[in-house]
Amino acid sequence: MYLSLKEIWHEKLRYGLIVAMMLLVTYLVFILSALANGLSQQNTQAIDSWDTSRVVLAKDSDTNLSQSLLTNQQTKNINLGKSQAYVGTIGVVATSSKHDEIRSTMIGLDWNQYIGKDMKLVSGHRVDGDHQIVADTQFKDEGYALGDKVKLSTKGDRYTIVGFTKNAKMSVAPVVYGTMNAWRTLHNLPSTFTASGIISKSNNFKVNTSDLKTYSAGTFIQKLPGYSAQNNTFTFMIGFLFVISLIVIAVFLYILTMQKIPNYAVLRAQGVPSRTLVTTTISQALILVTLGLALGGALTAVTEKFMPLGVPMIFSPQLNVAIILGILLTGFLGSIIPIRTILKVDPVTAIGG
């Protein structure tokens, strides 16, 4: 460790370049991971808030809630318990003369079932009429207030915002909760349609008929439009950054090792064991990576403070720990590559004897 620190201090410029590269890689990994986590959660926040375990949809819906429609005939023999609820969903554009329009997902509920009963509000009250809605707090962030009236379609119906709730997004769009009658009106459906699907927070609930099929929450989420493609894209980007960090550390350390072969030869001639030189190389790599991590983490924290509200960055402690361990591992693996050269150093040959 002493040799590692002394050499780093002596060659500040060389090792500073490695730290700078690790800083940039770490910064990119932290930012991309936070964006990936944020976007992933914005796809499923509403679903997670319902404690979803099972989802019942029409068989011809392609596992898509917005494409599923359940009729009264299909659901007449289904008995819902305290852990199940009907939901109806449709994409809408919320417009107001006072504020900018917001593309949203309207979800109709039976407010006597568990989703409506258990909903936690930031302000206001639950829906108790067909022309009332509870909106995600994004509406509040963009200037909407309790009592504001909004249109959810080109029709003349206006809906009053009576409450705000947190973490209510689906497929990145903020959710507005209303009644089933409001959902049917927006969907231009007669009263013979019950809902888009059934949500259950119980694993034991299953409905499998000729028209309906039950899916696990995981299967349903993976089928959300763009969800898997988005997550895979970010995963590959972060994976490539880890590979780049491995290559950067290995190349820099290998070049430095080749330049220091005469120095290693002198140390070997003086009786310094190979184990000490190997330990020094690994220690240097871990010190440089740790410095890069610390600086990259600090830069990420500063960036987070200045990010606009609309940017979906969510930092997860567990994910950050995994990133730190992953980058430290790449530093360790990168330091192993030059070790073979160090072990093969012959003092007589290297010095020129």
VMD Tcl script that draws the C-alpha trace (Angstrom):
set ca {
  {0.00 0.00 0.00}
  {2.87 2.38 0.84}
  {4.53 1.78 -2.53}
  {1.20 2.24 -4.29}
  {0.47 5.61 -2.68}
  {4.04 6.84 -3.11}
  {4.07 6.00 -6.82}
  {0.64 7.57 -7.41}
  {1.80 10.75 -5.67}
  {5.02 10.80 -7.70}
  {3.22 10.28 -11.05}
  {0.20 12.51 -10.40}
  {-0.52 13.32 -14.06}
  {-0.44 9.74 -15.30}
  {-2.59 8.36 -12.56}
  {-4.79 11.45 -12.60}
  {-5.78 10.56 -16.16}
  {-6.90 7.12 -15.03}
  {-8.91 8.66 -12.17}
  {-10.50 11.10 -14.64}
  {-11.51 8.24 -16.94}
  {-12.97 6.28 -14.01}
  {-14.80 9.41 -12.85}
  {-16.50 9.76 -16.24}
  {-17.37 6.06 -16.48}
  {-18.73 6.04 -12.92}
  {-20.71 9.21 -13.54}
  {-22.29 7.75 -16.69}
  {-23.14 4.47 -14.97}
  {-24.78 6.24 -11.99}
  {-26.79 8.59 -14.23}
  {-27.90 5.89 -16.68}
  {-28.83 3.55 -13.83}
  {-30.92 6.25 -12.15}
  {-32.65 7.05 -15.45}
  {-33.29 3.36 -16.14}
  {-34.66 2.89 -12.62}
  {-36.78 6.03 -12.88}
  {-38.27 5.12 -16.24}
  {-38.88 1.55 -15.09}
  {-40.75 2.74 -12.00}
  {-42.78 5.26 -13.99}
  {-43.97 2.37 -16.14}
  {-45.24 0.43 -13.15}
  {-45.85 2.86 -10.25}
  {-49.63 2.55 -10.38}
  {-49.46 -1.24 -10.74}
  {-47.04 -1.48 -7.79}
  {-49.25 0.78 -5.66}
  {-52.08 -1.73 -6.11}
  {-49.89 -4.55 -4.68}
  {-50.70 -6.46 -7.85}
  {-50.17 -10.23 -7.82}
  {-52.60 -11.39 -10.51}
  {-54.24 -9.70 -13.51}
  {-57.28 -11.06 -15.35}
  {-57.65 -9.94 -18.98}
  {-59.55 -10.90 -22.09}
  {-57.71 -13.66 -23.95}
  {-57.57 -11.66 -27.18}
  {-56.00 -8.60 -25.49}
  {-52.35 -9.63 -26.11}
  {-51.74 -9.20 -22.34}
  {-52.45 -5.47 -22.71}
  {-54.83 -3.86 -20.23}
  {-55.77 -1.03 -22.59}
  {-56.80 -3.55 -25.28}
  {-58.85 -5.72 -22.93}
  {-62.59 -5.38 -22.39}
  {-64.64 -7.54 -20.04}
  {-68.40 -7.80 -20.51}
  {-71.07 -8.35 -17.88}
  {-71.72 -11.77 -19.42}
  {-68.06 -12.77 -18.96}
  {-67.89 -11.60 -15.35}
  {-71.34 -12.51 -14.03}
  {-70.06 -15.68 -12.32}
  {-66.90 -14.08 -10.89}
  {-67.09 -13.23 -7.20}
  {-64.57 -10.59 -6.17}
  {-63.29 -10.55 -2.61}
  {-61.61 -7.86 -0.54}
  {-58.35 -8.39 -2.47}
  {-59.74 -7.88 -5.99}
  {-60.90 -4.86 -7.95}
  {-62.17 -4.00 -11.42}
  {-60.17 -1.42 -13.41}
  {-60.93 0.26 -16.70}
  {-58.23 2.09 -18.60}
  {-58.04 4.44 -21.56}
  {-55.46 6.93 -22.84}
  {-56.61 10.55 -22.58}
  {-55.28 14.09 -22.93}
  {-56.13 16.30 -19.96}
  {-56.77 19.86 -21.13}
  {-57.54 23.04 -19.24}
  {-57.86 26.66 -20.28}
  {-55.43 27.64 -17.49}
  {-52.71 25.01 -17.92}
  {-50.79 22.99 -20.49}
  {-52.32 19.73 -21.68}
  {-51.00 16.50 -20.15}
  {-51.14 13.12 -21.88}
  {-52.48 10.75 -19.25}
  {-54.01 7.37 -18.55}
  {-57.53 7.46 -17.18}
  {-58.35 4.56 -14.86}
  {-61.93 3.86 -13.86}
  {-62.50 2.27 -10.45}
  {-65.24 0.96 -8.26}
  {-64.32 3.09 -5.25}
  {-65.84 0.57 -2.85}
  {-63.21 -2.01 -3.88}
  {-59.73 -2.22 -2.40}
  {-57.80 -0.01 -4.87}
  {-60.10 2.94 -4.24}
  {-60.40 2.25 -0.50}
  {-56.65 1.87 0.08}
  {-55.54 4.80 -2.10}
  {-53.32 7.24 -0.20}
  {-53.96 10.87 -1.04}
  {-51.52 13.76 -0.72}
  {-54.43 16.22 -0.54}
  {-58.14 16.38 -1.22}
  {-60.63 13.52 -0.99}
  {-61.63 10.39 -2.87}
  {-63.94 10.40 -5.84}
  {-67.66 10.37 -4.99}
  {-69.17 11.37 -8.33}
  {-68.88 10.55 -12.03}
  {-67.39 13.97 -12.83}
  {-64.67 13.90 -10.21}
  {-61.09 12.64 -10.57}
  {-58.02 12.03 -8.43}
  {-54.82 12.90 -10.31}
  {-51.15 12.03 -10.00}
  {-49.02 14.72 -8.33}
  {-47.44 15.52 -11.72}
  {-50.58 17.57 -12.35}
  {-49.89 19.51 -9.16}
  {-46.25 20.03 -10.18}
  {-47.43 21.50 -13.49}
  {-49.73 24.02 -11.86}
  {-53.05 22.20 -11.51}
  {-54.88 22.61 -8.19}
  {-57.81 21.12 -6.31}
  {-61.05 22.30 -7.83}
  {-59.62 22.77 -11.34}
  {-61.84 21.47 -14.11}
  {-60.29 19.51 -16.98}
  {-61.49 17.87 -20.17}
  {-60.38 14.31 -20.83}
  {-61.80 14.11 -24.33}
  {-63.08 16.33 -27.13}
  {-66.56 16.00 -25.65}
  {-67.96 18.76 -23.48}
  {-67.74 16.83 -20.19}
  {-65.49 18.43 -17.57}
  {-64.04 16.65 -14.58}
  {-63.13 18.29 -11.29}
  {-59.82 17.42 -9.61}
  {-60.79 16.54 -6.03}
  {-57.56 14.89 -4.91}
  {-53.89 14.22 -5.65}
  {-52.02 10.96 -5.12}
  {-48.31 10.10 -5.39}
  {-46.68 7.40 -7.49}
  {-49.57 7.05 -9.92}
  {-48.00 6.51 -13.32}
  {-48.48 3.80 -15.90}
  {-46.36 3.46 -19.04}
  {-44.67 6.75 -18.02}
  {-47.99 8.67 -18.28}
  {-49.57 10.17 -15.13}
  {-52.81 8.50 -14.06}
  {-56.16 10.13 -13.35}
  {-58.58 8.00 -11.37}
  {-62.32 8.28 -11.95}
  {-65.42 6.13 -11.81}
  {-66.37 3.20 -14.01}
  {-69.20 5.24 -15.50}
  {-66.73 7.96 -16.48}
  {-64.48 5.32 -18.06}
  {-67.38 3.90 -20.08}
  {-68.36 7.40 -21.21}
  {-64.82 8.19 -22.38}
  {-64.60 4.80 -24.09}
  {-68.04 5.21 -25.72}
  {-69.11 1.88 -24.21}
  {-72.59 0.79 -23.13}
  {-73.29 -0.41 -19.60}
  {-72.92 -4.04 -20.75}
  {-69.14 -3.67 -20.35}
  {-67.76 -4.18 -16.87}
  {-64.08 -3.18 -17.02}
  {-60.75 -3.62 -18.80}
  {-59.51 -6.18 -16.32}
  {-59.44 -7.46 -12.76}
  {-56.54 -6.72 -10.41}
  {-55.87 -9.04 -7.48}
  {-53.35 -8.66 -4.69}
  {-53.90 -12.29 -3.76}
  {-51.85 -15.01 -5.43}
  {-54.69 -17.48 -5.01}
  {-57.14 -15.66 -7.29}
  {-57.44 -17.20 -10.77}
  {-59.99 -16.96 -13.56}
  {-59.43 -19.08 -16.65}
  {-62.36 -19.43 -19.00}
  {-62.80 -19.59 -22.76}
  {-62.73 -15.76 -22.85}
  {-60.58 -14.74 -19.86}
  {-57.08 -15.55 -18.71}
  {-55.14 -14.85 -15.50}
  {-51.56 -13.54 -15.64}
  {-48.93 -13.04 -12.96}
  {-47.90 -9.46 -12.21}
  {-44.43 -10.13 -13.64}
  {-45.78 -11.42 -16.95}
  {-48.21 -8.51 -17.21}
  {-45.50 -5.91 -16.52}
  {-43.09 -7.42 -19.04}
  {-45.80 -7.04 -21.69}
  {-46.29 -3.32 -21.03}
  {-45.62 -1.42 -24.29}
  {-41.90 -0.66 -24.59}
  {-41.07 -1.83 -21.05}
  {-38.78 -4.75 -21.91}
  {-37.09 -2.98 -24.84}
  {-36.37 0.06 -22.71}
  {-34.90 -1.98 -19.83}
  {-32.80 -4.12 -22.18}
  {-31.39 -1.01 -23.87}
  {-30.27 0.52 -20.59}
  {-28.89 -2.81 -19.36}
  {-26.71 -3.19 -22.47}
  {-25.49 0.42 -22.20}
  {-24.51 -0.02 -18.56}
  {-22.89 -3.38 -19.34}
  {-20.78 -1.83 -22.10}
  {-19.67 0.91 -19.69}
  {-18.42 -1.76 -17.29}
  {-16.51 -3.40 -20.15}
  {-15.04 -0.01 -21.11}
  {-13.92 0.61 -17.53}
  {-12.26 -2.82 -17.47}
  {-10.41 -2.09 -20.73}
  {-9.34 1.40 -19.58}
  {-7.85 0.14 -16.32}
  {-6.16 -2.87 -17.96}
  {-4.61 -0.83 -20.80}
  {-3.36 1.98 -18.56}
  {-1.87 -0.40 -16.01}
  {-0.30 -2.58 -18.71}
  {1.39 0.43 -20.34}
  {2.61 1.69 -16.98}
  {3.87 -1.79 -16.10}
  {5.85 -2.05 -19.34}
  {7.40 1.35 -18.68}
  {8.37 0.32 -15.14}
  {9.97 -3.05 -15.96}
  {13.51 -1.70 -15.27}
  {12.26 -0.41 -11.88}
  {10.70 -3.77 -11.08}
  {13.94 -5.48 -12.09}
  {15.94 -3.34 -9.64}
  {13.46 -4.08 -6.86}
  {13.61 -7.79 -7.63}
  {17.43 -7.63 -7.59}
  {17.25 -5.98 -4.17}
  {15.23 -8.91 -2.89}
  {11.72 -7.46 -3.07}
  {9.42 -10.48 -3.64}
  {7.08 -10.67 -6.63}
  {4.15 -10.88 -4.25}
  {4.85 -7.34 -3.03}
  {4.94 -5.99 -6.60}
  {1.70 -7.78 -7.48}
  {0.00 -6.47 -4.32}
  {1.20 -2.96 -5.19}
  {-0.31 -3.17 -8.69}
  {-3.68 -4.42 -7.40}
  {-3.68 -1.80 -4.62}
  {-2.98 0.96 -7.15}
  {-5.90 -0.15 -9.31}
  {-8.32 -0.28 -6.37}
  {-7.15 3.11 -5.06}
  {-7.63 4.70 -8.49}
  {-11.05 3.12 -8.94}
  {-12.11 4.19 -5.43}
  {-11.05 7.78 -6.15}
  {-12.97 7.69 -9.44}
  {-16.03 6.30 -7.65}
  {-15.91 8.96 -4.94}
  {-15.55 11.82 -7.43}
  {-18.13 10.32 -9.80}
  {-20.57 9.88 -6.92}
  {-20.06 13.49 -5.81}
  {-20.60 14.77 -9.37}
  {-23.76 12.63 -9.64}
  {-25.12 14.09 -6.38}
  {-24.52 17.62 -7.68}
  {-26.20 16.77 -11.00}
  {-29.25 15.37 -9.18}
  {-29.79 18.72 -7.43}
  {-30.01 20.58 -10.75}
  {-32.10 18.04 -12.68}
  {-35.53 19.34 -13.79}
  {-38.59 17.73 -12.16}
  {-39.62 16.14 -15.45}
  {-36.47 14.00 -15.68}
  {-37.30 10.58 -14.15}
  {-34.12 9.95 -12.15}
  {-34.57 7.67 -9.14}
  {-31.52 6.52 -7.18}
  {-31.80 3.18 -5.43}
  {-29.42 2.41 -2.51}
  {-29.34 -1.28 -3.46}
  {-28.61 -0.47 -7.10}
  {-25.88 2.02 -6.15}
  {-24.18 -0.57 -3.92}
  {-24.29 -3.07 -6.81}
  {-22.73 -0.47 -9.15}
  {-19.93 0.31 -6.68}
  {-19.14 -3.38 -6.18}
  {-19.29 -3.98 -9.94}
  {-16.86 -1.15 -10.73}
  {-14.48 -2.27 -7.96}
  {-14.59 -5.77 -9.44}
  {-13.74 -4.44 -12.91}
  {-10.82 -2.55 -11.36}
  {-9.57 -5.72 -9.72}
  {-9.92 -7.74 -12.94}
  {-8.17 -5.00 -14.91}
  {-5.23 -5.06 -12.50}
  {-4.76 -8.83 -12.92}
  {-3.87 -8.55 -16.63}
  {-0.40 -6.93 -16.13}
  {0.48 -9.31 -13.27}
  {1.82 -12.00 -15.62}
  {4.34 -9.50 -17.02}
  {5.48 -8.58 -13.50}
  {5.96 -12.22 -12.51}
  {8.10 -12.87 -15.61}
  {10.51 -9.99 -14.92}
  {14.11 -11.25 -14.95}
  {16.39 -8.75 -13.10}
  {19.48 -9.66 -15.12}
  {17.76 -9.41 -18.52}
  {15.76 -6.29 -17.70}
  {18.76 -4.36 -16.30}
  {20.89 -5.43 -19.23}
  {23.32 -7.77 -17.55}
}
mol new
graphics top color blue
foreach p $ca { graphics top sphere $p radius 0.5 }
foreach p [lrange $ca 0 end-1] q [lrange $ca 1 end] { graphics top cylinder $p $q radius 0.2 }
display resetview
